[in-house]
Amino acid sequence: MTHRRKRPQLDLSRVRSVIAGLALAGTISLYTAARLLDTSPRTLQRILNQNGVNFWVLVDQCRFEIAGALLRETDLKVHEIAAAIGYSTPSTFTRAFSRWAGRTPTVYRDMHLGAGTSHEIGAKWADRVLPSR
């Protein structure tokens, strides 16, 4: 009789936290995330699929949330934010951010100057690609 070591249940908030950390470190991969979560890449992928989430969609959402927070709450330039979340060029980041939020990072920042923190922009995108949080 063999005994399997039961691994702790992975929840999406823990996975999101690891992915956000990796996004800020600039090194995102399914393998690295799985290693940090003490599971195999296949098991992580299976758990995400069971929750209706794709790893790379989750990476994009984490990047968008981090970028939005940095745009709203810091004076970092767009190219600095792009580099901080793992984009090789500001133009690649600007295209991705525009796809997520429906506007450029600069317009997004201008809209939020003095407006506090609003999660309305980009919510349509997040609701469309991710299950309820």
C-alpha positions in Angstrom: 0.0 0.0 0.0 1.5 3.3 -1.0 0.8 6.6 0.7 0.6 9.8 -1.2 1.6 13.0 0.4 -1.5 15.2 0.2 -0.6 18.7 -1.0 -2.4 21.8 0.3 -5.3 23.0 -1.7 -4.4 25.8 -4.1 -6.7 28.7 -4.3 -6.8 31.3 -7.0 -5.8 34.1 -4.6 -2.6 32.3 -3.7 -1.9 31.7 -7.4 -2.6 35.3 -8.3 -0.3 36.5 -5.5 2.6 34.3 -6.8 2.0 35.5 -10.4 1.9 39.1 -9.3 5.2 38.6 -7.5 6.7 37.0 -10.6 5.4 39.8 -12.8 7.2 42.4 -10.7 10.3 40.2 -10.7 10.1 40.0 -14.5 10.3 36.2 -14.8 6.9 34.6 -15.4 6.5 31.0 -16.4 4.1 28.2 -15.5 7.1 26.2 -14.3 8.3 28.9 -11.9 4.8 29.6 -10.6 4.2 25.9 -10.0 7.6 25.5 -8.2 6.8 28.4 -5.9 3.4 26.9 -5.2 5.0 23.5 -4.4 3.2 21.7 -7.2 3.9 20.5 -10.7 3.2 22.6 -13.8 0.6 20.1 -15.0 -1.2 20.1 -11.6 -1.3 23.9 -11.6 -2.6 24.0 -15.1 -5.3 21.4 -14.3 -6.4 23.4 -11.2 -6.6 26.6 -13.2 -8.5 24.8 -16.0 -11.0 23.4 -13.4 -11.6 27.0 -12.3 -12.1 28.1 -15.9 -8.9 30.2 -15.9 -5.9 30.1 -18.3 -2.5 30.7 -16.8 -1.5 33.4 -19.3 -4.9 35.2 -19.0 -4.3 35.3 -15.3 -0.8 36.7 -15.9 -2.3 39.4 -18.1 -4.9 40.3 -15.5 -2.2 40.6 -12.8 -0.1 42.8 -15.0 -3.1 45.0 -15.7 -3.9 45.4 -12.0 -0.3 46.2 -11.2 0.0 48.6 -14.1 -3.3 50.3 -13.1 -2.2 50.7 -9.5 1.2 52.1 -10.6 -0.4 54.5 -13.0 -2.9 55.8 -10.4 -0.6 55.8 -7.3 2.9 56.7 -8.5 4.7 59.2 -10.7 6.6 56.4 -12.6 6.9 57.0 -16.3 5.1 54.6 -18.7 8.4 53.1 -19.8 9.3 52.5 -16.2 6.0 50.7 -15.5 6.4 48.7 -18.7 9.8 47.5 -17.6 8.6 46.8 -14.0 6.0 44.4 -15.1 8.1 42.6 -17.7 7.5 44.3 -21.0 10.5 44.7 -23.3 9.3 47.9 -24.9 6.9 50.7 -23.8 5.0 50.4 -27.1 4.2 46.7 -26.4 3.0 47.6 -23.0 0.9 50.5 -24.3 -0.8 48.2 -26.9 -1.5 45.6 -24.2 -2.8 48.2 -21.7 -5.0 49.8 -24.4 -6.5 46.4 -25.1 -7.2 45.8 -21.4 -8.5 49.3 -20.4 -9.8 50.6 -23.7 -7.4 53.6 -23.5 -3.7 54.3 -23.3 -1.8 54.3 -20.0 -1.4 58.1 -20.2 -5.1 58.7 -20.8 -5.9 56.2 -18.0 -3.5 58.1 -15.6 -5.0 61.5 -16.6 -8.5 60.2 -15.9 -7.5 59.1 -12.4 -5.6 62.2 -11.2 -7.5 63.2 -8.1 -10.2 60.7 -8.8 -9.1 58.1 -6.2 -8.9 54.4 -7.1 -11.5 53.2 -9.5 -11.7 49.7 -10.8 -14.4 50.4 -13.4 -12.0 50.8 -16.3 -10.9 47.4 -17.4 -13.6 45.7 -15.5 -15.4 44.8 -18.7 -12.3 43.1 -19.9 -11.7 41.3 -16.6 -15.4 40.2 -16.4 -15.2 38.8 -20.0 -12.1 36.7 -19.6 -12.2 35.6 -15.9 -14.8 34.0 -13.7 -16.1 35.8 -10.7 -13.4 36.5 -8.1 
